């Protein structure tokens, strides 16, 4: 896979407080993996490299609105997100309480995301981009290759990877710009994701390798 700023873009999934901040709703499950991978630092390095080298950056966020509490069928992870109010917002057209909430961007990333150039897609509602406009936004800019990272490794990130590959994009996974949950019964989500990245992605790279290729 070749990197070219005209046809290759960075896509980050859920760069939000609830999964990346020590105060986030999911830190107990993901904190160890985020810390070990230096996920926040590595995402910041890629943001900085992308902006400096002229690569487009896309964000696929995760939001839940009060109406989503009416869902009558949820998997265990969806149920947990709704119970813990992960990524919760007051409403689709209402930003009350959004600033610095669990649904907001990590402070470290705000200068990159709020620079007027980053494309923020509409929210995905479960795990993959089937329910938002990320693919449309990429197609409209003639993007063919994707550098993919963010949260969580075995859920939203892996779901995005699989769907984007099915849509015909080349996808390079950044293995240390993501992290996953650990569960005493279900296992280590990060390790499960890495196995699947190696089976599916066109490349599985470190942040250092990605930054080098972008330059």
C-alpha positions in Angstrom: 0.0 0.0 0.0 1.4 3.4 -1.0 0.6 6.6 0.8 -0.2 9.6 -1.4 -1.8 12.7 0.2 -4.0 13.2 -2.9 -5.7 9.8 -2.5 -4.9 8.7 1.0 -6.6 10.0 4.2 -6.4 9.5 7.9 -9.7 8.2 9.5 -10.0 8.2 13.3 -12.9 6.5 15.0 -14.4 7.9 18.3 -11.5 10.2 19.5 -13.7 11.0 22.4 -13.4 11.4 26.2 -15.4 8.4 27.2 -12.9 6.0 25.7 -9.6 8.0 25.9 -9.8 10.1 29.1 -9.1 8.8 32.6 -12.4 10.4 33.5 -14.3 8.6 30.7 -17.1 6.2 31.3 -15.1 3.3 29.9 -11.6 3.9 31.3 -11.8 0.9 33.7 -12.1 -1.4 30.7 -9.8 0.3 28.3 -7.3 2.3 30.4 -4.6 -0.4 30.6 -4.6 -0.9 26.8 -4.7 2.9 26.1 -1.7 3.4 28.4 0.4 0.5 27.2 -0.1 1.4 23.5 0.4 5.1 24.1 -2.7 5.5 22.1 -3.4 9.2 22.8 0.2 10.1 22.1 0.3 8.1 18.9 -3.0 9.5 17.6 -1.7 13.0 18.2 1.5 12.2 16.3 -0.6 11.1 13.3 -2.8 14.1 13.5 0.2 16.4 13.5 1.9 14.5 10.6 -1.3 14.5 8.6 -1.9 18.2 9.0 1.8 19.0 8.3 2.0 16.9 5.2 -1.4 17.9 3.7 -3.4 14.7 4.2 -7.1 15.0 4.7 -8.4 13.8 8.1 -11.9 12.4 8.7 -13.6 11.6 12.0 -16.3 9.1 12.5 -17.8 9.9 15.9 -20.2 7.9 18.1 -23.2 9.7 19.7 -26.3 8.5 21.5 -29.4 10.7 21.8 -32.2 10.4 24.3 -34.4 8.7 21.6 -31.8 5.9 21.4 -32.9 4.8 24.8 -36.0 3.4 23.2 -34.1 0.7 21.4 -35.7 -2.7 22.3 -32.9 -5.0 21.1 -29.3 -4.5 22.0 -26.1 -6.6 22.2 -24.2 -6.6 25.4 -21.9 -3.8 24.4 -24.7 -1.6 23.1 -26.6 -2.2 26.3 -23.6 -1.2 28.4 -23.0 2.0 26.4 -26.6 3.1 27.0 -26.6 2.1 30.7 -23.3 4.1 31.3 -24.5 7.0 29.1 -21.4 6.6 27.0 -21.2 9.2 24.2 -24.5 10.7 25.4 -25.7 14.0 24.0 -28.8 16.0 24.9 -30.2 15.7 21.3 -29.3 15.6 17.7 -29.8 19.4 17.3 -28.9 20.2 20.9 -25.3 20.9 22.2 -26.4 21.5 25.8 -23.8 20.0 28.1 -21.7 18.7 25.2 -18.5 20.7 25.8 -16.0 18.6 27.8 -18.6 15.8 28.2 -17.8 12.1 27.6 -19.0 12.6 24.0 -16.7 15.6 23.3 -13.3 15.3 21.7 -10.3 14.7 23.9 -8.8 18.2 24.6 -5.5 17.2 23.1 -7.1 16.5 19.7 -9.4 19.6 19.5 -6.8 21.8 17.7 -6.6 19.3 14.9 -10.3 18.4 14.7 -11.7 21.9 15.1 -9.3 23.6 12.6 -12.0 24.0 10.0 -10.5 21.4 7.6 -11.1 18.1 9.3 -14.2 16.3 8.0 -16.5 15.2 10.9 -18.9 12.6 9.5 -22.4 12.1 11.0 -22.4 9.7 13.9 -22.3 5.9 13.5 -24.9 4.4 15.8 -23.7 0.8 16.5 -20.2 0.0 15.4 -19.6 0.4 11.7 -20.0 3.2 9.2 -23.1 1.7 7.6 -25.2 4.2 9.5 -23.3 7.4 8.8 -22.0 9.3 5.8 -18.3 8.5 6.2 -18.1 6.5 2.9 -19.9 9.3 1.0 -17.5 11.9 2.4 -14.5 9.8 1.3 -15.9 9.1 -2.1 -16.7 12.7 -2.8 -13.0 13.6 -2.2 -11.8 10.6 -4.3 -10.0 9.0 -1.4 -8.8 5.5 -2.2 -6.5 4.6 0.7 -7.2 5.0 4.4 -4.9 5.1 7.5 -7.2 3.9 10.2 -7.1 4.2 14.0 -9.0 5.3 17.0 -11.3 3.5 19.4 -12.2 0.7 20.2 -9.9 -1.7 18.4 -12.2 -4.8 18.2 -15.5 -3.0 17.9 -15.9 0.3 16.0 -12.4 0.3 14.5 -12.6 -3.3 13.3 -16.2 -2.8 12.1 -15.1 0.3 10.1 -12.1 -1.6 8.7 -14.2 -4.5 7.4 -16.8 -2.3 5.8 -14.3 0.0 4.2 -12.5 -2.9 2.7 -15.9 -4.2 1.4 -16.4 -0.8 -0.2 -13.2 -1.1 -2.1 -10.8 1.0 -0.1 -7.2 0.1 0.8 -6.9 0.2 4.5 -3.7 0.5 6.6 -4.3 -0.2 10.3 -2.2 1.7 12.9 -1.7 -1.0 15.5 -0.6 1.4 18.3 -3.0 4.2 17.6 -5.9 2.1 19.0 -6.7 0.2 22.1 -9.3 -2.3 23.3 -11.2 -3.4 26.4 -10.3 -6.2 28.7 -13.0 -8.3 30.2 -12.5 -11.1 32.8 -14.8 -13.5 30.8 -14.8 -12.2 27.2 -11.1 -11.7 26.9 -8.7 -9.1 25.5 -10.4 -7.1 22.8 -7.2 -5.5 21.6 -5.4 -8.8 21.0 -8.5 -10.1 19.2 -8.5 -7.1 16.9 -4.8 -7.4 16.0 -5.3 -11.0 14.9 -8.2 -9.9 12.6 -6.3 -6.8 11.3 -3.5 -9.1 10.1 -6.0 -11.3 8.2 -7.9 -8.4 6.6 -6.0 -5.1 6.3 -3.7 -4.2 3.4 -1.1 -3.2 6.0 -0.7 -3.3 9.8 1.8 -0.6 10.8 3.2 1.2 13.8 2.7 4.9 14.3 6.4 5.5 13.6 6.1 3.6 10.3 3.0 5.6 9.3 4.5 9.0 10.1 7.6 8.0 8.1 5.5 7.0 5.1 3.4 10.2 5.3 6.6 12.3 5.0 
